[in-house]
Amino acid sequence: MAFGPIALTALVRYAGCSSKVPRQALAQVLAGLPEVSDPQVLVGSAAGDDAGVYELEDGRCLVQTVDVFTPVVDDPQEFGQIAAANSLSDVYAMGGRPLTALSILAYPADSLPAEAARELLVGGLAKMAEAGVPVIGGHTINGPEIMLGFAVTGLVARDRVVTKSAPREGDALILTKPLGTGIIAFAGQIGRAQPEWLQAASESMRTLNAGAARAMLEMGVHACTDVTGFGLIGHLANMLEGTGLDAEIDWRALPWLPGVLDLAGQGVLPGGIERNREAVEGRWEAEGAGAGSGMLEAIFDAQTSGGLLLAVAPDRLEALQAALLAEGCPCAARIGRISAGGSGRIRIHHVGEVTMKKQSEAKSECCAAAEPCCEHAQASAGAGEAFAAFLAAANAPGAIAAESKKLVAVALSVATRCEPCARLHVKGALEMGISEAAVNEAVWLAVVFAGSPALVWYRRLGLTQI
């Protein structure tokens, strides 16, 4: 439904979760407030977790959360859906099942048409209905900027509560949505984002984390948090706090929305990045060719309705990834691991780099291994395992040598414009010792069949210099 020239993001200073109070300022506000002493409060505000948990008398617990922020897209219904998905995410991250919700809406009643305000709620109600959550009331105020969110109440069994604070040494870190929503939203505000980038970001933000939550409960992850306003590093720092553990992040393994790295390389970066970086100053270090560039800054980007960050035992990693893909999650990327150390530091390796160590120094990787690259799998877990076995056989060397198969995979990934596939197979080819020149020749063959748009698409990924 159109409302003339109105663009929601043009009516706010900060878009989405970048509108939240910075972490350091929030700590000052909360400092000295009385702590809750009720023994039935299992997780309260002092824990800084995604939601509060209150134990009932029958072994079940209430999970309660509230989240409100400014528009991150221009379409009212799309923003309503994103606000609902974001508010539900905190309940999912704790292992809960959302039951009911209350809406919270603020908008300038003297300048925003009532029809547009109504469409905000229409979108939110539709997404809540998709999640099976009735909105049973709400509150609306007249304010200078548009803000929308929901207070959500859910249920979880006491022994099924998942918190952010229990990762274990050796755990693999899994991310279920690509990064970069804040950068894309900011680029949209200043007219620097391509329509397909905005659409991809919107689709990601509107995706519920319900499937990811089901998969994590099935596989028994040790810790979980959703990645939102503090960015990936900020939320990972929260996960490590008080655990006596460190974390390693492989920049090459991070999933990005289309256009994010292109924009970061051009310096198109929202102010929320600087605030998030300052909030964790002294708790991280980075190395790589791009450690001093916008490529590193992107990792601090404030996310709106981001994915779940999961810490899982290594022996359950592949099963969890298969379950996440079977649930239709946008991705199931292994981005790093939890390590011993005792200082809570985060080490970010290979920033901006595409040169990998040789295959002899690393484990073999293919679509069927620890990093499934087909993000379109919608099968059951059993079918996913069978498909993984098929992929393993198809990728194994036979009449065609391993290096040749890898270059074929690179060409097919580019021709079909499958971003996770291209990232995985280019990485694998370079790790095998295949030269960048050979990889580029495979890309050029793909361009012969797919046309120049495939070349433009590949160059934006920045995997090799071509």
Buried (B, 14 or more C-beta within 10 A) or exposed (E): EEBEEBEBBEBBEBBBBBBBEBBEEBEEEEEEEEEEEEEEBBBBEEBBBBBBBBBEEEEBBBBBBBBBBBBBBBBBBBBBBBBBBBBBBBBBBBBBBBBBBBBBBBBEEEEBBEEBBBBBBBBBBBBBEBBEBEBEEBEBEEEEBBBBBBBBBBBBBEEBBBBBBBBEEBBBBBBBBBBBBBBBBBBBBEEBBBEEBBBBBBEBBBBBBBBBBBBBBBBEBBBBBBBBBBBBBBBBBBBBBEBEBBBBBBBBBBBBBBBBBBBBBEEBBBBBBEBBBEBBEEBBEBBBEBBEBBBBBBBBBBBBBBBBBBBBBEEBBBBBBBBBBBBBBBBBBBBBBBBEBEEBBBBBBBBBBBEBEEBEEEEEBBBBBBBBBBBEBEEEBEEBBEBBEEBEEEBEEEEEEBBEBBBBBBBBBBBEBBBBBBBBBBBBBBBBEBEBEBBBBBBBBBBEEBEEEBBEBBBBBBBBEB
